[in-house]
Amino acid sequence: LCGKAVRRLECGGGHTLALAADGYVYSWGDGGCGQLGHGHGQSQTKVGTPRLVQELIGKRVRYIKCGFYCSFALTEDDEVYFWGCNPRQVTGGHVDFGSWEFQ
């Protein structure tokens, strides 16, 4: 993230998301449940430096949020992306953000 303007940081149980001013999302930390968004397997286990979440490139992300073992992104088109473990069985259609406020 060196040289990038960061608009928002979010921390989960062992991982972190950063939303850059240009709308790109970066993640690092423990990704054992897929909460980093870097694919499956060893590339998810431990990431020590911020890596770009490739699947969100071009999506114009405006808000990010971390759960304990999961991550969310909200785009300017009001699309919600979710990745990681799913302890509450959240599925497509409706995501309960509880008291989370979008800014």
Secondary structure as GFF3:
##gff-version 3
##sequence-region A 1 103
A	DSSP	beta_strand	6	11	.	.	.	ID=ss1
A	DSSP	beta_strand	15	20	.	.	.	ID=ss2
A	DSSP	beta_strand	25	30	.	.	.	ID=ss3
A	DSSP	alpha_helix	42	45	.	.	.	ID=ss4
A	DSSP	beta_strand	46	52	.	.	.	ID=ss5
A	DSSP	three_ten_helix	54	56	.	.	.	ID=ss6
A	DSSP	beta_strand	61	66	.	.	.	ID=ss7
A	DSSP	beta_strand	70	75	.	.	.	ID=ss8
A	DSSP	beta_strand	80	84	.	.	.	ID=ss9
###
